[in-house]
Amino acid sequence: MNKIRLYIQEASNELLHKVSWPTWEELQSSLVVVLVASLIFSLVIYAMDLAFSNILSAFYHLFV
């Protein structure tokens, strides 16, 4: 039981005193980067899906 208590104390000490948490401004700028990257990534996937859908549709119409 002492090992568990020691682990919890050390973990809380590390989280409160040793971890460098980002500032609010850093969090906001990171959020903007993540949102923009997600939007670009989703648009690329959508374009690829649309292109492959059109290619396969044309291919199926040739042989069916």
Buried (B, 14 or more C-beta within 10 A) or exposed (E): EEEEEEEEEEEEEEEEEEEEEEEEEEEEEEEEEEEEEEEEEEEEEEEEEEEEEEEEEEEEEEEE
